């Protein structure tokens, strides 16, 4: 515990330069007094840590001094080898860079860890595309957008939305890979919006730069946008009666449906069937989904959904009479 904390303090000072005792205490979650004791222990071990007094003082390492320690634990080193997905890295134009970085990391690891890291890479493969789905064709715009995100350059795009093709200048704030599909989160009209790269018809990186908002949180924005999308998508609900087999299939429809099933499922009736309330996008969409479950589900509400399913059943009966 103490050795790990001492190493964390050392790596913080090496990465950030001068830090106050209060800042170090907050980073490693100990008291200021403990930080002073830890710094004394580092100095006693030969690490050149200097204390500077004054308003902007704190602790710092001797200029030019660096440790060869990486601070990596075995699980952290293994995680880094798993993080370098070859497909996304290649699409970003970083395939060779990722391979070189992994070779350098492998060379820096202790000998006892190298075999574990290589075995992990040989025995685990991450495939981000869902079952029965073809991997999306890589967008030719990925490297250019990635460069604009990194360099904070504005982009001119012609974007094919569902309604029409629009031209606009956007300020790219971040890149997201969702289920094998690339999206760029960009400021447009003063507000962040999400653009699917495969829908960009034309793209030019402009010489103009912009100031990325310091408070913008890409992960937080993405999670909030997913929740908003689900709320807008599922505007209605349906009550269904479902068999145990149908219940398992129902849970696989979507994360929103699975969550609603877990929240609303009733006790089984005499036949073992349950009643649940699920979110639906529309009557047509719900009918298509429930028809796939065949006789394992019965729609109870709304009446329009029952009528749509009944009409489909009558059509099937005539077709196969």
Buried (B, 14 or more C-beta within 10 A) or exposed (E): EEEEBBBBBBBBBBEEEBBBBEBBBEBBEBEEEBBBEBBEBBBEEEBEBBEEEEEEEBBBBEEEEEEEEBBBEEEEBBEBBEEBBEBBBBBBEBBEEBBEBBEEBBEBBEEEBBEBBBEBBEEEEEEEEEEEEEEBEBBEBBBBBBBBBEEBBBBBBBBBEEEEEEEBBBBBBBBBBEEBBBBBBBBBEEEBBBBBBBBBEEBEBEEEEBEBEEEEEBEEBBEEBEEEEBEEBBEBBBBBBBBEEBBEBBBEBBEBBBBBBEEBBEEEEEEEBBBBBBBBBEBEEBBEBBBEBEEBBBBBEBEBBBEBBEEBEEEEEEEEE
